[in-house]
Amino acid sequence: MKLYEKLAAEMDAQIASGVFLPGDRIPSVRQISQQHRLSIKTVLHAYLLLENKGVIQSRPKSGYFVHARPQPRRARGAKADADANVDANADPRAPTLAAQEPEPPVDVSRLVLSTLRAIQSDDAVPLGSPYPDPSLFPVKRIDGYGNAIARRQAQWGVTDELPPGDPHLIRQIARRYSENGQTVDPAEIIVTVGATEAINLCLQAVAKAGDAIAVESPTFYALLNAIERMGMRAVEIATHPDEGIDVDALARVLKRDKIAACVVMPNFQNPLGFRMSDANKQKLMKLLTKHDVPVIENDVYHELYFGDVHPRSLKSFDKNDLVLHCSSFSKSLTTGHRVGWTMPGRYREQVEKLKFLNTLTTPSRPQLAIAEYLKNERYEHHLRRIRKAYEEHADVMRTLISRYFPVGTRTSQPKGGYVLWVELPREVDSLVLYRMALDQHITIAPGYLFSTRDAYRNFIRLNYSYGCAATTENALIRLGAMVTALIANAVKTS
């Protein structure tokens, strides 16, 4: 075996074993040359061999990446040569359908990681991103406060904050709830590293490994990952795209199964975007109170409502301290500071103890920077601006999808937030579409991510916070063409 063939075989084996995942950047030619003491020419020859086999792909000015989906590896022969000739003469704009082979079981955690990595690529269109567009946030203003605080802390030797968190920020959070018509006790608030930590702490406080947790279906994949990581079991409850979790279906589950807790997003749920009516919120609280089941409320989108009326939280209907309310500033003010909080009701002592045991302290500088911004700046003015932008973006994206996607495509009608749930014709496998889109540097979130079951095979979630500039519109045009091609291919092979 020649040197370049040996190197190619070693890299191929690493990719096959999962050291490098689809979409990952592999070491540069220069790195491999130095590490293996091989000539640049030898490494290039090895990479060319892998590229010809469909294992990796080169991206101008970016390097080499593991192919989003490695092409079938078959022996060269008359038929393979004929297929290659057909491909060479094909329209380069037409989407490839090579990804339509039977798929192995989906590893959701790895798929999530692969998606997030792809989103970080500079040239990727972030339709699959779970994060809002940071360009709409007052990053410089908050950073200015943070820098001033850093200079003061350097003089004073200030340490990070023990639970429950910085009192100045806690006071501002309580004041914000008051401005929105909800009275809260500041002593109940515990500051966390984003809403994800808040939800994880609350899960740990109310349940243990082996317990059943009722969740909406579909639901945000980070919650499913957390439940799996803690050894708990997710019980998916049917969820209406406009009214939220089916309370009657939950009631039937509570009669036959022991549910340790329920986790819901009543306001602008990810991925459906609905706003649960006050009547349904009351109905849900009445049911959970009857069975004495705690409920973790993920309310991270509560400030991003469309219209003039701020939504009521589930906690505002709670008379028995059963609601563990979680939120953060990551969706409405700053993505980089990772500041969240929880108001855990009767479970406050357990959550505070778990916070101390898990992370001991929370960085003080981000807390103080946000507290200063809330105290001195026009937060409500900022919110009105991004609410208006998101509502306009949602309308435009729904219009573009209706124009460029085939008949049979349906979209959600979000009442807030920045994500759109799209139902594609049944012939379309969203995981195949996901991999085809990655080849064209477009990210989407396939429906497989939002359930522990194969329930949303032909669904995708799209992010409209980045607006619908030419880049986004072009990406939607290409996505629509891929969907059309997949349908045509399914009809042809049926």
N, C-alpha and C positions, 0 to 999 in steps of 0.2 A: 504494500500500500504506500502510495506516495505521501509526502508530508502534508500537502494541502488536503488530500482525501482523509487522512487520519484526523486532521484538525476539524474538518467538516463533520466527520462521524462523531467526534467528541461533543461538538456544539449541538448537533442533532440530538444526541442522547440526553444532554442537559435540558433541552427544550421539551423533549418527550417526557422526561421525568418531572417536569413542572418547576425546575429551577428558574426558568424564564417563561412567563405566561403570555398568552396572546395579547399583543399590544405593547409588551415590554420592549424597552431599548436594550440591545445587547452591547457588550463592550466594543469600543471603537477599534478600527483596524490598527491604529497606533498602540492602543493598550494591549491588544492580543499579541502584536509583534514584540513588544517589550517583555511581556509576561512569559511568552513561550519561546522567546529568542529565535523568532522566525523572521524572514524578510517580509517587507510590506507586500511584495508581489505574491508570496505564498499565501498570506492571509486574504488578500483580495481574491485570489483564485478559489480559496475555500468558501468565502462568502458568496462568490458568484455561483458556485456549485449549489449551495443551500438556496440561493435565490431562484435558480432554475428549477429546483425541486419544489418551490412554493413554500418553503419553510420560513424564510425571512423575506423582508422587502426593504429596499432602500428608500429613504426620503431625503430629497435635496436639502443640504445644509443642516440636517438633523441627525443623520446616521442610519444605522440598520435597526430594524424592529422585527420582533416575532410576528409573523403574518397573523392577522386577526383570526383567520381560520386556515390552518395548513391545507394546501391542496392535496388531493388524493395522490399517493405515491405508488405509481404502477410502472412496470417494466416498459422500456421503450420498445416499440414494435410498429408494425404497419398501421394498426388502428390508432396508436398513440400519436404517430407522426401525422396521420390524417387529421386528428383532432387539433393538433398544434397548428396545422395549416388553416383550419377553419377559424381558430381563435385569432390568428394573425390577420385575417381578412375581416374580422368582425368590427362593428362600429364601436370605437373606444368609449363612447359615451353611454353605451348600453350597459345596464347593471349585470354583473356576473351571476349565474344561477348555480354555480358549482357547490354552493353551501347547502343545497337542498337534500343532502343525504340524510339518512336516519341519525338522529342526535342521541348521544348518551344522556343519562340522567343529569339534570342541571344541578351543579353545585352552586347554590345561591350566593354563599359567602365569597367564593372565588370570582363569581360573575360580578358581584358588587365591587370588589377590589379592582378587577380589570376595568370596569366602567369608570371608576373614579380616577384611575391612572390615565386612561385615555382622555378624560376631560382636561387633565393637566397639560396635555400637549398644546403647544402654542398655536398650531394650525387647526385644531379641532373646533368644530362648531358645537357649542356646549348645550345642545337640546336635551341631553340626558342628565344634565347637572342637577343635583339637589340643592345647590346654593344660589342665592340671588345675585344679580349683577352688582358687584361692589362699586361700579362707577356712579351709581345713584346715591351712594351713601356719603356722609360728611367726613370722609376718612381724614383729611388734613386737619380739620378742626379738632377731632378727637385725638389725633396724634400730637397736636400742639399742646393740648392739656396733659397728655401722657408724658411728653418731654419735660414740661415744667415740673411735673410731679417727680420725675426721675431725678432732676437736679436737686429738688428739696430732699428727697429720700437719701441721696448720696451724702448730704450734709448731716441728716438726722440719724442715719443708720436704721431706717424703719424696716421692720420685718414684714413678711406676708401675713395675711389675716387668718386667724383661727376661725372655725365655725362659730357663729352663723354667717360671718362676713363683715364687710365694712359698714358701719352704722350710717354713714352719709349716703351710700348707695341704697341701703335698705329703706331709708326714709324717702328717697326719691322714688323708689319702686312703689311704696305704699301710697305716696302722693299721686302717682300716675293712675293707680287704680281708682283713687277717690275722684280724680278728674273725669274718669270714665263711668262714674256712677256706682262704684262698688267699694264698700268700706271693708278694709282688711286690717288685721292686727299686725303691726310691724314685727312684733315678737315671734310671729309664726314663720316669717320669711327666713330661708336659708339660701345663701348664695352658693352657686355651683359653677363648675367649669362647663358652661353650656347646658342646654336642655337635655342632652344625651346623658350626662352624668346625673342630672336630677331624676330622670326616668329610671335609670339603673339603680340608683339609691332607693327610690321608692319601691321598685320591684323587690329588691332585697329585703326591704322592711316588712312587706306584706306577704311574701311567699318564699318557698324553699324549693330545692331540687325535687322534681317529680310532680310538683303542683301544676294544676291546669289554670291557664290564663285566658280569659275570653278577650278576643280582639276583633276589630272590624275586618271585613273581607271585601275588597282588597285593603291592605294596610301598608304603612311605610316599612321598608325592609330593615331599617336599623332596629326597629322594635322586635321583629322576628329574629334577627341576629342576637339581640340581647337575651331573649327568652331561651333560645337554643344554647347560648353560652352558659347560662345559669342552670342548665339541666331541667328547665321547666317545659311544659307542653302547651303550645298555642292551640286554642279552640276557636276556629274561625266562625264568625256569626255573619249571616247575610246582611249586606249594607246597601241601602237605597241610594242612588246617585244624587237625590235631592233632599231626602229626609233623614239620612244617616242610618245608624245601626238599627236593625229590625228588633225592637224591644220585645215583641211577642215571641220571636225566634229565640232571643236570649232567655226569656222566661221559661220556654220549653227545655232549654239546655240546663238551666238552674235546677229544674225539677229532677232531671235524670243524672246529672253529673255534679261532682263537688268542685266548684270554681273558687279558687283562692282569691282572685282579683280580676277586675275588668280594666282594659286600657282603651281609651277612646280619644278621638280628636273631633269634638263637636263643632268647632269653628274652622271651616275651610280645610277640610281633611285632605291629607296627602295620601293618595293621588286624586281623589274624586272632586275636591274643591267645594263641597256642599257646606251650607250653613244650617245646622240642625235647628229646627224651630223650637221656640221656648216651650211649647206644649210637649214636644217630644223629650226635651231635656228634663222637664218635670216628671214625665212618665218614666223615664229611665231612672231618675233618682228615687222615685217611689218604689220601683221594683228592687233596686239594689239595697235600699234601706230595709225593705221587708225581709230580704235574705241576709242582711248584715254583711254585704260583700263590698270591700273597699274598691274604689275606682280611681285609677290614675288618669288625670286629664292632661293631655298634651295640647297646650294652647299657644304654641309658638307663633301662629299666624294671626292672633287675635287683633293686632293693630292694622292688618292689611285688608280691611273690609272694603267692599265696593258699595257706594251709597253714602247716606248721611248718618246712619244709626250704628253706634258701636254695639257689637254682639255681646250678649250676656254669657258669662262663663257658666259651666256646669256647677262650679263651686258656689256661685251665687244662689243656687237652689238647694244647697246642702244644709240641712238642719241638724245633722248628727255627726259632723266632722269625719265623714267617710271619704271625702274627696281629697286626693293628693294632687294638687294643682301644680303643673310645671310649665315654665315658659323661659324665654331668653330674649336677648337683643340681637341675636345673630341673623334673624330674618328681616328685621325692621330698621336697624341702626348701624351695625358693624359686624362683618363676617370674621374679622381677624382677631377680635379680643376674647371670644369664647366666654362670655359672661351670661349665665343663666341663673335661675332660682326655682325654688319649690316652696309651696305652702302645704305641708303634709297633714294638716288636721290633727286627729288624735294620734298620728304616728310620728309626730314631730321629734320626740326624744330619740326614737329608734333611728330616724333618718340622720339627725345631727351626729349621733354616735357613729353611724356607718360612714358619714362624710369624714369624720376625724380619723377613723381607722383606715379608710381607703386612701385618702390624699393628705391628711393632716392639716394642710393649709390651702388657701386659694390665693393666687397672686393679687397683691393689693393695687398695683399700678393700673391695670385695666379697670378695676372697680372704681377707683377714684377718678380716672379720666372720664368714664361714662357718667359718674355722678356730677362732675363739674359741667359736662355738656348739658345734662338734663336741667341743671340749676340755672345755667346762663344762656342757653341757646333756645331757638324756636323749634322744639321737637315736633310739635303738632303741625307746624308749617311744613317741615320736612316730610312728615307722614302724609299730609294731604297731597303733596307733589308725587310721591311714589305710588300712592293708591290710584291716583288719576292715570299715571303712566301704566301701571299694571293692568288696569281695566281696559285701557286702549289697546295694549299689547295683546290681551286675551281675545278681544274682538277681531283684531287683525289676523291673528294666527288661525282662529276658527274659520275666518273667511278664506284664507289661503289654502287651508286644508280642504274645504269644500270645493275649491276651484281646481286643485291639482291632484287630489287623491281620487281613487275610483269610487263609483257608486257603491253604496253599502258601508262606507266609512261614517262613523258617528263620533261626536265629541261631547265631553261633559260641558256643563255650563257653570263654571266656577263663580262663586259669590265673593271670592277674595283669594288671597295668596297669589302664587305665580306658577302653578303647574296645571297642565291640561291632560286629561285622561282620554285616550283615543282608542275606540274600538274599530279594528280593521275587519274586512271580510274574513270569513272563517277559513278560507284557503291559506291565509297568511300565517306563518309561524314567526312570531316576533323575535325569536332568538336568531333565526336565519336572517331576518331583516337587520337585526342589530349588527351581525358580522359583516353583512354586505355594506351597511352604512359606514362601519369603521374603515373599510377599505377606501372609502371616499372621504375620510376624515370628518365624519358626522357621528356624533354620539346621540344615542337615544336610551331610554330606560325600558327594557323589555318587560312585559307583563309577568314573566316568571318570577321576578324579584319580589312581587307584592303578595305572595301567598306561599304557604307550605305545600299546597297542592298544585296540580297542573290545571288551574282554573282560569288563567288569563293568558292563554297561549297566543291569542290573536289581539292582544292589547299592548299599547305602549304609553309611556308617560313622557310629555314634552315640557320643557321649561320656556316660558315666554317672557321672563324678566329682562332678558337681553334685548328685547324689542325685535322688530321685523325689518331690519335694514336689508340691503341687497344680499349680504352674505346669508342671512337667515332665510330669506325668500328663495334664494337659489338652492339652499339645502333642502327646503320643503319640496321644491320642484323635483329634485333628484330622488328624495324619499318617495314621493308619489309615483315616480317612474319605476322605482324598485318594487313597490307594492303591486303595481299593474303587471309587471313582469312576473312576479311570483304567482299571481292569480292565473295568468296565461299559461305558465308552465304547469301549474296544478291541473288545469283543464286539459292540457295536452297529454299529460301522463295518466289521467284518470281513465 
